[in-house]
Amino acid sequence: MEHQTHYFLALALPPETKELLFKWRKMLDPRLPFKSWVHPEDLHITLAFLGGQASFKQLTSIKKEMPEIAKEHQHFTLQLNGLGTFGKSDSPRILWAGVEESEPLIALQKDIYQACTDLGFSLDKRKFTPHITMARKWKSETPFSTNDLNEIVQPKEDQSLFKAEHFVLYQTHLNRTPKYQPLSIFSLS
């Protein structure tokens, strides 16, 4: 069966941050029955979801435009700030790790979003909510409760800080693990 390929631009996470999030997952997994947990290599912060309709020409343009955007932005520091969910409060579809509000991150996402829109991509119109998806689809009869989350995981200042140094154009392979393949890496200045 042929799977639809999707493309997206995302902020890459350093290995130490992926390790920390994997430690959180090991604490959460036994207590929170989500259908699937994201592979540590696939953890990222999505900046623009390009979907599956990207033409070769559009992808080539992305690869040309993004180094210019990367040059206009300095690398910056982000901090994890706990966990949250999207979807119904009692049966969420996404469990995520959040990051502290960051002007440099908002500015970078805005420039990337604008460039992708200018290249003809139809992007999500919702307000940008930076997050790292950790798990998908609650699968329990027992209602989910957010009380469990911050009881289990408390970000410690020293461990939860990380540097944002580059963003990546990824291609999705739904039938592989990890499922996101980096196609191009764009280093911030």
Stockholm file with secondary structure:
# STOCKHOLM 1.0

chainA/1-189         MEHQTHYFLALALPPETKELLFKWRKMLDPRLPFKSWVHPEDLHITLAFLGGQASFKQLTSIKKEMPEIAKEHQHFTLQLNGLGTFGKSDSPRILWAGVEESEPLIALQKDIYQACTDLGFSLDKRKFTPHITMARKWKSETPFSTNDLNEIVQPKEDQSLFKAEHFVLYQTHLNRTPKYQPLSIFSLS
#=GR chainA/1-189 SS CCCCCCEEEEEECCHHHHHHHHHHHHHHTTTSCEEEECCGGGCEEEEEEEESCCCHHHHHHHHHHHHHHHHTSCCEEEEEEEEEEEECSSSEEEEEEEECCCHHHHHHHHHHHHHHHHTTCCCCCSCCCCEEEEEEEECCSSCCCTHHHHHHCCCCHHHHEEEECEEEEEEECTTSSSCEEEEEEEECC
#=GC SS_cons         CCCCCCEEEEEECCHHHHHHHHHHHHHHTTTSCEEEECCGGGCEEEEEEEESCCCHHHHHHHHHHHHHHHHTSCCEEEEEEEEEEEECSSSEEEEEEEECCCHHHHHHHHHHHHHHHHTTCCCCCSCCCCEEEEEEEECCSSCCCTHHHHHHCCCCHHHHEEEECEEEEEEECTTSSSCEEEEEEEECC
//
